């Protein structure tokens, strides 16, 4: 992390998917109300729900 967080995640998941599935999973999460940090795409995308709980969609690309 670049700087310490003031809030605390209840959980953080990392999910590895084939690179051709990643965009579909991300679109579904955004459609459900999630937010996206794509700074490290295509290696991984960080999704968060409304409470700030995070999940990473990971691929082997750009590692």
C-alpha positions as CSV (number, residue, x, y, z in Angstrom):
1,X,0.0,0.0,0.0
2,X,1.2,3.5,-0.7
3,X,-0.1,4.9,2.6
4,X,-1.7,3.4,5.7
5,X,-5.5,3.2,5.7
6,X,-7.6,4.7,8.4
7,X,-10.5,2.2,7.8
8,X,-10.2,-1.6,8.0
9,X,-11.2,-4.2,5.5
10,X,-13.3,-7.0,6.8
11,X,-11.9,-9.2,4.1
12,X,-9.8,-9.1,0.9
13,X,-10.1,-11.8,-1.8
14,X,-7.8,-12.4,-4.7
15,X,-9.4,-14.4,-7.5
16,X,-7.3,-15.7,-10.5
17,X,-9.2,-16.0,-13.7
18,X,-8.2,-16.5,-17.4
19,X,-7.4,-13.2,-19.0
20,X,-10.3,-13.5,-21.4
21,X,-12.8,-13.8,-18.5
22,X,-11.5,-10.8,-16.4
23,X,-13.4,-8.1,-18.2
24,X,-16.7,-9.9,-17.8
25,X,-16.2,-10.4,-14.1
26,X,-15.3,-6.7,-13.7
27,X,-18.3,-5.5,-15.6
28,X,-20.6,-7.7,-13.5
29,X,-19.1,-6.3,-10.2
30,X,-19.5,-2.7,-11.5
31,X,-23.1,-3.4,-12.5
32,X,-23.7,-4.6,-9.0
33,X,-22.5,-1.3,-7.5
34,X,-18.8,-1.9,-7.0
35,X,-16.0,0.5,-7.7
36,X,-12.8,-0.1,-9.6
37,X,-9.1,0.7,-9.2
38,X,-7.3,-0.4,-12.4
39,X,-3.9,1.1,-11.7
40,X,-2.2,-2.4,-12.0
41,X,-4.3,-3.8,-14.9
42,X,-3.8,-6.3,-16.6
43,X,-2.0,-8.0,-13.8
44,X,-4.9,-7.3,-11.4
45,X,-7.9,-5.0,-10.9
46,X,-9.0,-4.0,-7.4
47,X,-12.8,-4.0,-6.9
48,X,-14.5,-2.7,-3.8
49,X,-18.0,-2.9,-2.5
50,X,-19.9,0.0,-0.8
51,X,-18.4,-0.9,2.6
52,X,-14.8,-0.8,1.2
53,X,-14.2,-4.5,1.2
54,X,-11.9,-5.4,-1.6
55,X,-11.4,-8.2,-4.1
56,X,-8.7,-8.5,-6.8
57,X,-9.4,-10.0,-10.2
58,X,-6.0,-11.4,-11.1
59,X,-4.6,-12.7,-14.4
60,X,-1.1,-13.7,-15.6
61,X,-0.8,-10.8,-18.0
62,X,1.6,-7.9,-17.4
63,X,3.3,-9.5,-14.4
